[in-house]
Structure formats: structure tokens, C-alpha cells
């Protein structure tokens, strides 16, 4: 079960795409959900990280993803002042 959970995190796949060698994906997901819910997964991760850091086996390099996620125009939180599109020049008048 643990190897299935780690594989999923490492590959970034959906639970349904978990290879059959790890068993049914529903079983692995349920086991992970229970461990994450009661704090067992966080405790194990903290202990493993502390042990690896103390042994000098942990590289604290950081990788930042610069992917842009564009939102649809209706996904904004702008209040509509008129029926239809918000006109940009109205916000300019308020700022003046």
C-alpha cells in the first residue's frame, strides 16, 4: 500500500491510473485517506524527513513550477455594474 501511495505521488497520476501491481486503486486510496485523516501519514513523513536530514541524505533544493493557469472571464470576483461586460474605463474614473 505504501509503495502504491508513493508511486502515485512521485508520478503525479490519478488514483485510477495506479498500476495493477499495487492492487485495486480503490483499496490504496482508502488506505491513504485513512492514514492522512488520522495524522499517521504526516507523522511518518516527518520522522523519515528528520532521519534523512540528520544522516545528510536530504537535498533541500527547491523547484518552482511557472505554469500559468488562465481563468475564464466569469471566474473572477469582479462585480458587474451593468448588464453584460464590466467596462474598464469605469474603474479608471473611480481611481481618480
Order of alpha helices (4+ residues) and beta strands (2+ residues): alpha-alpha-alpha-alpha
